[in-house]
């Protein structure tokens, strides 16, 4: 009857039918928007407050976005004193203020979604272990996936398949084979630094872009082998994309915002298309070469494609598509380059602030390697260098927060969290907690890691710069080995101190960056003595011939 009536109405007045249909669609959209933006947030707010949690008040659509942006802008106008490692108030001012006002277990709003902070290491460990699959990754929007919609973003069977295919490429034996590439890239940078030295034997340089270029070069060569120059173009494009993503995150959380023809959105889509085009070409050439029997499995792409062929065994459903491989390569780039460059930059900054530890690290490096290239086994035996890297990761974690989402009601620490709540694992907060690390939690003290991570954390899951559980960062061994190689190579050749122009201003651009760069003064080891005259031409020639072993000497004698 209803169908017959609709047909009759259509025959008599088609415009009336179209208008009724449009009205129905608008009514459904309005109802959905009301549920999404008002009723659900209010219900979640009541459920959390009923159990004693405190937090900010929900604002329609935006939540705390505007206030968070204001606090970030204000914090970024106030640099920290040199040597201050208590960076939480500057890096996450919103989190800092909410904890101060409402206690550690409190919540804020990302648009219409409540974000509850999990300051307890045991709760963080339980969420990261995700034994029963009830804590999922926070879904990435269309914009957030631009940097790489790879294994880090997937869930369930799709995640398991991608992880299974990727694991062989990151096996320690495969990474060990990449060490010569790490060394070559590091030596290239060091040689360029030496060539730019002034006649006084020292010079100033901003190491932040230098180390970004270094790690971009490393990931380009290790991921794409002979196609590394095309890979470097991807590195440059993704750097711009990351900056533009941050701009987009400052806007209101409006469904469909990505489709608005703003200048920023148009440029992001353009960058994404260009990256896809480059990667599609690289992958296509590699697959063609493999079909012709021209194998090259010494880089990440070759290892990934080889593993993919082995896992799929001719069944396309069991393997990755070309689009899947492209997204994983994008993720290689962002995660592989960004994490290590951030770690190295803060390590050199902190060692410039604490020259006594710089000297201890240099002495260890020279005792192990002298002027020779570091080898895999010896790099893994470096105790002081490892302690320093761990302490820098504790104080300056590249990623300051992790996020998970409840998909059903879950109980943690006596609190029942309804479905649809974000659980924030505040790495930076737990890493700086004096209840875990002691009264000197805000101090740089690598000695706390002298007996390993477990003893430093008192057997708690309180140190997780690379995440934890089954989803722990697949590239953490790659990043740490690269960082050790780079740091050792720098220590072999240079001593360094902060430039008078350095401003201590950590802030987040997805990862933890130095807001005003990282200018340092570097000097060749043969002029270590402050105020000592420059080494003679013969002494310089001897240095170049004999290499960093001469760092053990002070010039002049």
Secondary structure, 3 states (H helix, E strand, C coil): CHHHHHHHHHHHCHHHHHHHHHHHHHHHHHHHHHHHHHHHHHHHHHHHHCCCCEECCCCCCCECHHHHHHHHHHHCCCCECCCCCCCHHHHCHHHHHHHHHHCCCEEEEECCEEEEECCCHHHHHHHHHCCCCCEEECCCCCCHHHHCCCCCCCCHHHHHHHHHHHHHHHCHHHHHCCHHHHHHHHHHHHHHHHHCCCCCCEEEEEHHHHHHHHHHHHHHHHHHHHHHHHHHHHHHHHHHHHHHHHHHHCCCCCCCHHHCCCHHHHHHHHHHHHHHHHHHHHHHHHHHHHHCCCCCCCCHHHHHHHHHHHHHCCCHHHCCCHHHHHHHHHHHHHHHHHHHHHHHHHHHHHHHHCHHHHHHHHHHHHHHHCCCCCCHHHHCCCHHHHHHHHHHHHHCCCCCCEEEEECCCEEECCEEECCCCEEEECHHHHHCCHHHHCCCCCCCCHHHHCCCHHHHCCCCCCCCCCCCHHHCCCCHHHHHHHHHHHHHHHHHHEEEEECCCCCECEEECCCEEECCCCEEEEEEHHHCCCCCCCCCHHHHHHHHHHHHHHHHCCCCC
